[in-house]
Amino acid sequence: MGDGIHTLHDFMLRTEGITYVLIVAALCGFIFFWRFLSERDDDRDYLGADRPEEHHH
């Protein structure tokens, strides 16, 4: 790749770049996970209304 890390500035630039890549990956993963959870709930009504109705008369 290169000659390596010789100064603190080189180290900071390398770790900052890696951090930004990890943040973008985490945000993309969170968005896909949120969409996965939201799509699962589209088939259901809220507050357990998807359960079979039980009438007690």
The first five atom37 places (N, CA, C, CB, O) and aatype in JSON, in Angstrom:
{
  "aatype": [12, 7, 3, 7, 9, 8, 16, 10, 8, 3, 13, 12, 10, 1, 16, 6, 7, 9, 16, 18, 19, 10, 9, 19, 0, 0, 10, 4, 7, 13, 9, 13, 13, 17, 1, 13, 10, 15, 6, 1, 3, 3, 3, 1, 3, 18, 10, 7, 0, 3, 1, 14, 6, 6, 8, 8, 8],
  "atom_mask": [
    [1, 1, 1, 1, 1],
    [1, 1, 1, 0, 1],
    [1, 1, 1, 1, 1],
    [1, 1, 1, 0, 1],
    [1, 1, 1, 1, 1],
    [1, 1, 1, 1, 1],
    [1, 1, 1, 1, 1],
    [1, 1, 1, 1, 1],
    [1, 1, 1, 1, 1],
    [1, 1, 1, 1, 1],
    [1, 1, 1, 1, 1],
    [1, 1, 1, 1, 1],
    [1, 1, 1, 1, 1],
    [1, 1, 1, 1, 1],
    [1, 1, 1, 1, 1],
    [1, 1, 1, 1, 1],
    [1, 1, 1, 0, 1],
    [1, 1, 1, 1, 1],
    [1, 1, 1, 1, 1],
    [1, 1, 1, 1, 1],
    [1, 1, 1, 1, 1],
    [1, 1, 1, 1, 1],
    [1, 1, 1, 1, 1],
    [1, 1, 1, 1, 1],
    [1, 1, 1, 1, 1],
    [1, 1, 1, 1, 1],
    [1, 1, 1, 1, 1],
    [1, 1, 1, 1, 1],
    [1, 1, 1, 0, 1],
    [1, 1, 1, 1, 1],
    [1, 1, 1, 1, 1],
    [1, 1, 1, 1, 1],
    [1, 1, 1, 1, 1],
    [1, 1, 1, 1, 1],
    [1, 1, 1, 1, 1],
    [1, 1, 1, 1, 1],
    [1, 1, 1, 1, 1],
    [1, 1, 1, 1, 1],
    [1, 1, 1, 1, 1],
    [1, 1, 1, 1, 1],
    [1, 1, 1, 1, 1],
    [1, 1, 1, 1, 1],
    [1, 1, 1, 1, 1],
    [1, 1, 1, 1, 1],
    [1, 1, 1, 1, 1],
    [1, 1, 1, 1, 1],
    [1, 1, 1, 1, 1],
    [1, 1, 1, 0, 1],
    [1, 1, 1, 1, 1],
    [1, 1, 1, 1, 1],
    [1, 1, 1, 1, 1],
    [1, 1, 1, 1, 1],
    [1, 1, 1, 1, 1],
    [1, 1, 1, 1, 1],
    [1, 1, 1, 1, 1],
    [1, 1, 1, 1, 1],
    [1, 1, 1, 1, 1]
  ],
  "atom_positions": [
    [[0.83, -1.18, 0.0], [0.0, 0.0, 0.0], [0.87, 1.24, 0.0], [-0.94, 0.0, 1.2], [0.94, 1.97, -0.99]],
    [[1.52, 1.48, 1.07], [2.36, 2.66, 1.18], [3.57, 2.34, 2.02], [0.0, 0.0, 0.0], [3.88, 1.18, 2.26]],
    [[4.24, 3.36, 2.44], [5.42, 3.17, 3.28], [5.06, 2.9, 4.73], [6.33, 4.38, 3.19], [5.94, 2.6, 5.54]],
    [[3.78, 3.0, 5.06], [3.37, 2.78, 6.43], [3.03, 4.08, 7.12], [0.0, 0.0, 0.0], [2.94, 5.14, 6.49]],
    [[2.85, 3.98, 8.4], [2.49, 5.15, 9.2], [3.74, 5.62, 9.94], [1.32, 4.84, 10.2], [4.29, 4.9, 10.76]],
    [[4.17, 6.85, 9.63], [5.38, 7.36, 10.24], [5.12, 8.47, 11.25], [6.31, 7.86, 9.18], [5.91, 8.69, 12.16]],
    [[3.99, 9.18, 11.08], [3.72, 10.3, 11.97], [2.34, 10.15, 12.59], [3.82, 11.64, 11.21], [1.53, 9.34, 12.14]],
    [[2.09, 10.93, 13.61], [0.78, 10.93, 14.24], [-0.29, 11.39, 13.26], [0.79, 11.82, 15.49], [-1.41, 10.89, 13.28]],
    [[0.06, 12.34, 12.41], [-0.9, 12.85, 11.42], [-1.31, 11.74, 10.45], [-0.29, 14.03, 10.65], [-2.49, 11.63, 10.12]],
    [[-0.37, 10.93, 10.0], [-0.69, 9.79, 9.13], [-1.63, 8.81, 9.83], [0.6, 9.06, 8.69], [-2.59, 8.32, 9.24]],
    [[-1.34, 8.56, 11.11], [-2.18, 7.65, 11.89], [-3.6, 8.2, 12.03], [-1.57, 7.42, 13.26], [-4.58, 7.46, 11.88]],
    [[-3.7, 9.5, 12.32], [-5.03, 10.11, 12.5], [-5.82, 10.09, 11.21], [-4.89, 11.55, 13.01], [-7.02, 9.82, 11.24]],
    [[-5.19, 10.37, 10.08], [-5.89, 10.33, 8.8], [-6.37, 8.92, 8.47], [-5.0, 10.85, 7.68], [-7.48, 8.74, 7.97]],
    [[-5.54, 7.94, 8.74], [-5.9, 6.54, 8.45], [-7.09, 6.12, 9.32], [-4.69, 5.6, 8.68], [-8.05, 5.55, 8.81]],
    [[-7.01, 6.38, 10.61], [-8.1, 5.95, 11.5], [-9.37, 6.76, 11.26], [-7.67, 6.08, 12.96], [-10.47, 6.22, 11.42]],
    [[-9.25, 8.02, 10.88], [-10.44, 8.82, 10.58], [-11.14, 8.27, 9.34], [-10.07, 10.31, 10.39], [-12.37, 8.19, 9.31]],
    [[-10.38, 7.91, 8.34], [-10.98, 7.33, 7.13], [-11.69, 6.02, 7.43], [0.0, 0.0, 0.0], [-12.79, 5.78, 6.94]],
    [[-11.05, 5.18, 8.22], [-11.67, 3.9, 8.6], [-12.95, 4.14, 9.4], [-10.68, 3.03, 9.41], [-13.94, 3.44, 9.22]],
    [[-12.92, 5.13, 10.29], [-14.09, 5.45, 11.1], [-15.26, 5.89, 10.23], [-13.76, 6.54, 12.12], [-16.39, 5.47, 10.46]],
    [[-15.0, 6.74, 9.24], [-16.07, 7.19, 8.36], [-16.66, 6.03, 7.56], [-15.54, 8.27, 7.41], [-17.87, 5.97, 7.37]],
    [[-15.83, 5.13, 7.11], [-16.33, 3.97, 6.37], [-17.21, 3.12, 7.29], [-15.15, 3.12, 5.81], [-18.27, 2.65, 6.87]],
    [[-16.78, 2.91, 8.53], [-17.58, 2.12, 9.47], [-18.9, 2.81, 9.81], [-16.78, 1.86, 10.75], [-19.92, 2.13, 9.95]],
    [[-18.9, 4.13, 9.94], [-20.14, 4.85, 10.25], [-21.12, 4.72, 9.09], [-19.84, 6.34, 10.53], [-22.31, 4.47, 9.32]],
    [[-20.66, 4.88, 7.86], [-21.54, 4.75, 6.7], [-22.1, 3.33, 6.63], [-20.79, 5.1, 5.4], [-23.28, 3.15, 6.35]],
    [[-21.27, 2.33, 6.87], [-21.73, 0.94, 6.84], [-22.77, 0.69, 7.93], [-20.54, -0.02, 7.01], [-23.76, 0.0, 7.7]],
    [[-22.54, 1.24, 9.12], [-23.5, 1.05, 10.22], [-24.83, 1.74, 9.91], [-22.92, 1.6, 11.54], [-25.89, 1.18, 10.19]],
    [[-24.79, 2.94, 9.33], [-26.03, 3.63, 8.98], [-26.8, 2.88, 7.91], [-25.73, 5.05, 8.5], [-28.02, 2.76, 8.0]],
    [[-26.11, 2.38, 6.9], [-26.79, 1.58, 5.86], [-27.39, 0.31, 6.47], [-25.8, 1.2, 4.73], [-28.52, -0.06, 6.14]],
    [[-26.65, -0.34, 7.35], [-27.17, -1.53, 8.0], [-28.39, -1.22, 8.85], [0.0, 0.0, 0.0], [-29.35, -1.99, 8.86]],
    [[-28.36, -0.1, 9.56], [-29.5, 0.28, 10.38], [-30.72, 0.57, 9.52], [-29.16, 1.5, 11.23], [-31.83, 0.19, 9.88]],
    [[-30.53, 1.25, 8.39], [-31.67, 1.56, 7.5], [-32.29, 0.28, 6.98], [-31.21, 2.45, 6.32], [-33.52, 0.15, 6.98]],
    [[-31.48, -0.67, 6.53], [-32.02, -1.93, 6.02], [-32.7, -2.73, 7.13], [-30.92, -2.77, 5.37], [-33.73, -3.36, 6.9]],
    [[-32.13, -2.7, 8.33], [-32.76, -3.41, 9.45], [-34.09, -2.77, 9.81], [-31.82, -3.42, 10.67], [-35.06, -3.48, 10.09]],
    [[-34.15, -1.44, 9.82], [-35.4, -0.73, 10.12], [-36.47, -1.05, 9.07], [-35.16, 0.79, 10.19], [-37.63, -1.27, 9.41]],
    [[-36.07, -1.07, 7.8], [-37.03, -1.41, 6.74], [-37.51, -2.85, 6.88], [-36.4, -1.19, 5.36], [-38.68, -3.15, 6.64]],
    [[-36.6, -3.75, 7.28], [-36.98, -5.15, 7.5], [-38.02, -5.25, 8.6], [-35.75, -5.99, 7.85], [-39.01, -5.97, 8.46]],
    [[-37.81, -4.54, 9.71], [-38.77, -4.57, 10.81], [-40.09, -3.92, 10.41], [-38.2, -3.87, 12.04], [-41.16, -4.41, 10.79]],
    [[-40.03, -2.83, 9.67], [-41.25, -2.13, 9.26], [-42.08, -2.96, 8.29], [-40.9, -0.79, 8.61], [-43.3, -2.96, 8.37]],
    [[-41.43, -3.67, 7.39], [-42.16, -4.5, 6.44], [-42.81, -5.68, 7.14], [-41.23, -5.0, 5.34], [-43.87, -6.14, 6.71]],
    [[-42.22, -6.18, 8.2], [-42.85, -7.28, 8.95], [-44.12, -6.8, 9.62], [-41.88, -7.84, 10.01], [-45.08, -7.57, 9.73]],
    [[-44.16, -5.55, 10.07], [-45.33, -5.02, 10.77], [-46.43, -4.56, 9.83], [-44.92, -3.89, 11.66], [-47.53, -4.28, 10.3]],
    [[-46.17, -4.46, 8.53], [-47.2, -4.0, 7.59], [-48.37, -4.97, 7.51], [-46.6, -3.8, 6.21], [-49.5, -4.56, 7.25]],
    [[-48.11, -6.25, 7.74], [-49.16, -7.26, 7.66], [-50.03, -7.29, 8.91], [-48.56, -8.62, 7.42], [-51.08, -7.94, 8.91]],
    [[-49.64, -6.63, 9.94], [-50.35, -6.7, 11.22], [-50.97, -5.36, 11.56], [-49.41, -7.14, 12.33], [-50.53, -4.31, 11.1]],
    [[-51.99, -5.44, 12.36], [-52.52, -4.22, 12.95], [-51.82, -4.04, 14.29], [-54.08, -4.28, 13.11], [-51.21, -4.97, 14.81]],
    [[-51.93, -2.86, 14.82], [-51.25, -2.58, 16.08], [-52.06, -3.1, 17.26], [-50.99, -1.09, 16.23], [-53.25, -3.37, 17.14]],
    [[-51.42, -3.23, 18.38], [-52.0, -3.65, 19.67], [-52.58, -5.06, 19.61], [-53.08, -2.67, 20.09], [-53.59, -5.34, 20.27]],
    [[-51.96, -5.94, 18.84], [-52.38, -7.33, 18.83], [-53.67, -7.6, 18.08], [0.0, 0.0, 0.0], [-54.3, -8.63, 18.31]],
    [[-54.06, -6.71, 17.2], [-55.32, -6.91, 16.48], [-55.2, -8.0, 15.42], [-55.76, -5.61, 15.82], [-56.2, -8.37, 14.81]],
    [[-54.0, -8.52, 15.2], [-53.85, -9.58, 14.21], [-54.19, -10.96, 14.8], [-52.42, -9.59, 13.68], [-54.23, -11.95, 14.08]],
    [[-54.43, -11.0, 16.1], [-54.8, -12.28, 16.73], [-56.24, -12.63, 16.37], [-54.63, -12.21, 18.27], [-57.06, -11.75, 16.1]],
    [[-56.56, -13.9, 16.36], [-57.95, -14.28, 16.1], [-58.88, -13.68, 17.16], [-58.1, -15.82, 16.07], [-58.56, -13.62, 18.34]],
    [[-60.0, -13.25, 16.69], [-60.94, -12.63, 17.63], [-61.6, -13.67, 18.5], [-62.0, -11.83, 16.88], [-61.99, -14.74, 18.03]],
    [[-61.7, -13.34, 19.75], [-62.38, -14.23, 20.71], [-63.52, -13.43, 21.31], [-61.39, -14.76, 21.82], [-63.32, -12.45, 22.02]],
    [[-64.74, -13.89, 21.02], [-65.91, -13.19, 21.56], [-66.39, -13.93, 22.78], [-67.05, -13.07, 20.51], [-66.63, -15.14, 22.74]],
    [[-66.53, -13.21, 23.87], [-67.05, -13.79, 25.11], [-68.39, -13.17, 25.38], [-66.07, -13.57, 26.31], [-68.46, -12.06, 25.91]],
    [[-69.46, -13.87, 25.01], [-70.81, -13.34, 25.25], [-71.48, -14.09, 26.36], [-71.67, -13.41, 23.99], [-72.62, -13.8, 26.71]]
  ]
}
